Amino acid sequence: MSEDFISAPLADEQVRHPVLESTLQFRSERVIDVRTDVVRLPSGDSTQRDVVVHPGAVGIIALDDQERVLFIQQYRHAVGHLCWEPPAGLLDQPGEDPLETARRELFEEAHVHADRWDVLVDAFTSPGMTDEAVRIYLARDVRDAEGERHAGEHEESDMPTRWVPLDDAVTAILQGRLHNPMAVMGLLALAASRADGFSRLRDARSPWPQMSQWPGSRAATA
């Protein structure tokens, strides 16, 4: 192993193997589609890969001046749990700006505004099966929003909120009591960032080349 390789910055590399055939298996006309790709590997062999096509999402870790973080509780049917999560939202509108989406979701889901925004984490949620990419923001200088609270629908019609000390939230993750991936990634990243005085945070408008440009199944079929 060369010394140059060892000293190179650790970073994922964007590579796209040739797709010989692609078949749409399922169109939800809501959020996701599912397709099967026949992919040619560098060895020359071909293999099938099922992909859940997803428009991506943003999450918001809101931190107040008492070092508490904001949670909402939401029913998640696929896993059969009421999960404590950070506010979050899909990027399922064409041309949607992720930071403005994050501001809107913080208001709509928690009735909170924030004056200071930074990027905490960019991630693929499950790259073995979906192209879903998420960006998690840190929102600070928070305050209650003015006016009437946004009226949610379906699972969002009754979402309790809770402010929890950051250290308690990290303990809940490490003890296996919290499972939402945005909560796990965002809160652990926040704890690491706090430890070095927030010196490695990225600007809220930092480039995000992994952001999906697909607007979701409903918009794609409109």
C-alpha positions in Angstrom: 0.0 0.0 0.0 1.5 3.3 -1.1 2.1 6.2 1.4 0.3 8.5 -1.0 -2.9 6.5 -0.6 -2.6 6.4 3.2 -2.2 10.1 3.4 -5.0 11.0 0.9 -8.1 12.5 2.4 -10.8 10.0 3.3 -13.7 10.5 0.8 -16.3 8.6 -1.1 -15.7 8.5 -4.9 -18.5 9.0 -7.4 -18.5 6.1 -9.9 -21.3 4.9 -12.1 -21.0 1.5 -13.7 -22.8 1.1 -17.1 -26.5 0.2 -16.9 -27.3 -2.3 -19.6 -31.0 -2.4 -18.9 -33.4 -0.6 -16.5 -37.0 -1.7 -15.7 -39.5 0.3 -13.7 -41.0 -2.3 -11.3 -43.3 0.0 -9.2 -44.6 3.6 -9.4 -46.1 4.8 -6.2 -47.3 8.2 -7.6 -46.5 9.6 -4.2 -42.9 9.6 -3.0 -40.9 6.6 -4.3 -40.5 4.4 -7.4 -38.7 1.1 -7.6 -36.6 0.0 -10.5 -34.3 -2.9 -11.4 -31.0 -2.1 -13.2 -28.8 -4.6 -15.0 -25.3 -3.3 -14.2 -22.0 -4.2 -15.9 -19.2 -4.6 -13.3 -15.5 -3.8 -14.0 -14.9 -7.6 -14.2 -17.2 -7.7 -17.2 -19.9 -9.7 -15.4 -23.4 -8.2 -15.1 -25.7 -8.2 -12.1 -29.2 -7.0 -11.2 -29.7 -4.3 -8.6 -33.1 -3.2 -7.2 -33.2 0.6 -6.4 -35.7 2.5 -4.4 -35.7 5.9 -6.2 -36.2 8.7 -3.7 -36.2 12.5 -3.9 -34.1 13.0 -0.8 -34.8 14.9 2.4 -33.5 17.4 4.9 -33.4 17.1 8.7 -33.0 19.8 11.3 -31.2 19.5 14.6 -32.4 22.5 16.6 -30.3 23.5 19.5 -31.4 26.1 22.1 -29.3 28.2 24.4 -29.7 25.6 27.2 -28.0 23.0 25.0 -31.3 21.2 24.5 -32.3 19.6 21.1 -35.8 19.5 19.7 -37.6 16.2 19.0 -41.0 15.5 17.4 -42.7 12.2 17.9 -44.1 10.6 14.7 -45.8 7.2 13.9 -43.7 5.2 11.4 -45.9 2.4 10.0 -43.1 0.5 8.3 -41.3 -0.2 11.5 -44.3 -0.1 13.9 -42.9 2.5 16.2 -43.7 6.0 17.5 -40.2 7.5 16.9 -38.7 10.5 18.4 -37.1 12.4 15.5 -35.7 15.7 14.5 -38.0 17.8 12.2 -37.5 16.7 8.6 -39.1 16.9 5.2 -38.9 15.6 1.7 -37.4 17.4 -1.2 -40.3 16.5 -3.5 -40.9 19.8 -5.3 -39.1 20.6 -8.5 -36.2 23.0 -8.0 -36.7 23.0 -4.2 -33.9 24.7 -2.2 -32.9 22.4 0.7 -32.2 25.2 3.2 -35.5 26.9 2.5 -37.2 23.5 2.9 -35.5 23.0 6.2 -36.7 26.4 7.4 -40.2 25.5 6.4 -40.2 22.1 8.0 -38.9 23.5 11.3 -41.8 25.9 11.2 -44.5 23.5 10.1 -43.6 20.6 12.3 -42.5 22.4 15.5 -43.6 26.0 15.1 -40.0 27.2 15.6 -37.8 29.7 13.7 -34.0 29.8 13.8 -31.7 32.6 12.8 -28.4 30.6 12.5 -28.0 27.7 10.2 -25.1 25.4 9.4 -24.6 22.0 7.8 -23.9 19.1 10.2 -24.1 15.9 8.0 -24.6 14.8 4.4 -25.5 11.1 4.1 -26.9 8.3 2.0 -29.5 6.6 4.3 -29.2 3.1 2.9 -27.0 3.0 -0.2 -27.3 -0.7 -0.7 -31.0 -0.3 -1.7 -31.9 3.4 -2.3 -30.5 6.5 -3.7 -32.0 8.6 -0.9 -29.6 11.4 0.1 -30.2 13.6 3.1 -28.7 16.8 4.5 -28.9 17.5 8.2 -28.7 21.1 9.4 -27.9 22.5 12.7 -30.3 25.3 13.6 -29.4 27.7 16.4 -30.7 31.0 17.8 -34.1 29.4 17.9 -37.4 31.0 19.1 -41.1 30.1 19.0 -42.7 31.2 15.7 -45.4 33.8 15.7 -49.0 33.3 14.5 -51.0 30.1 14.2 -49.4 26.7 14.2 -49.4 24.8 10.9 -52.1 22.1 10.7 -50.6 18.8 9.7 -52.3 15.9 7.9 -52.3 12.1 8.5 -49.3 11.1 10.7 -48.4 14.8 11.0 -51.7 15.8 12.6 -50.6 14.9 16.1 -46.9 15.2 16.7 -45.8 16.0 20.2 -42.6 18.0 20.6 -40.0 17.8 23.3 -36.8 19.6 24.2 -34.1 17.2 25.5 -30.6 18.0 26.8 -28.1 17.0 24.2 -26.2 14.7 26.5 -29.4 12.9 27.4 -30.2 12.4 23.7 -26.8 11.0 23.0 -27.1 8.6 25.9 -30.5 7.5 24.5 -28.9 6.7 21.2 -26.0 4.7 22.7 -28.4 2.8 24.9 -30.5 1.8 21.9 -33.6 3.8 22.8 -33.6 6.1 19.7 -33.4 4.7 16.1 -34.3 7.4 13.6 -31.2 7.7 11.3 -31.4 11.5 11.1 -31.5 11.7 14.9 -28.6 9.2 15.3 -26.4 10.9 12.7 -27.3 14.4 13.5 -27.0 14.2 17.3 -23.7 12.3 17.3 -22.3 14.8 14.8 -23.6 17.7 17.0 -21.9 16.2 20.1 -18.6 15.9 18.2 -18.9 19.4 16.8 -19.7 20.9 20.2 -16.5 19.3 21.6 -14.3 21.3 19.2 -16.3 24.5 19.5 -18.2 24.0 16.3 -15.1 24.8 14.3 -15.8 22.2 11.5 -19.4 23.1 10.7 -20.0 23.9 7.0 -21.9 26.9 5.7 -25.6 26.3 5.2 -25.2 27.0 1.5 -22.3 24.6 1.0 -22.5 22.6 -2.2 -24.4 19.3 -2.1 -23.6 17.4 -5.3 -25.2 14.2 -4.0 -28.6 16.0 -3.7 -31.2 14.2 -5.8 -32.7 16.1 -8.7 -35.6 13.6 -9.0 -38.8 15.4 -7.7 -40.6 12.3 -6.4 -43.1 9.9 -8.0 -46.1 12.3 -7.8 -44.3 15.2 -9.5 -42.5 12.9 -12.0 -45.9 11.5 -13.2 -47.8 14.8 -13.2 
